[in-house]
Amino acid sequence: MKKVVFSVIMILGMAAAAVAGDDLNRCFYSMDRNGDEAVSAEEFKAALPNSAAAFAEADADKSGSLDHDEWEAFKESKGIEDSH
């Protein structure tokens, strides 16, 4: 379990770094390449390679995409707070 939590924290850390210091809300919208207010598995993988397990966990309704509420709930479940 500790390994999984550490991996998720590392993935989210990479996400934050990937958007050059923007907050994680910005990260969601940066991952949403087509602007449909959802992040597909492909968009998530493009932004965060090797993160299939994190995507599967964050996709609470198992729809194959993340909406903003799922992303926020996932961050909250991991103790990640927004920077704003």
Secondary structure, DSSP 8 states (H G I E B T S, - for coil): -HHHHHHHHHHHHHHHHHTTT--HHHHHHHH-TT-SSEEEHHHHHHHSTT-HHHHHHH-TT-SSEEEHHHHHHHHHHTT-----
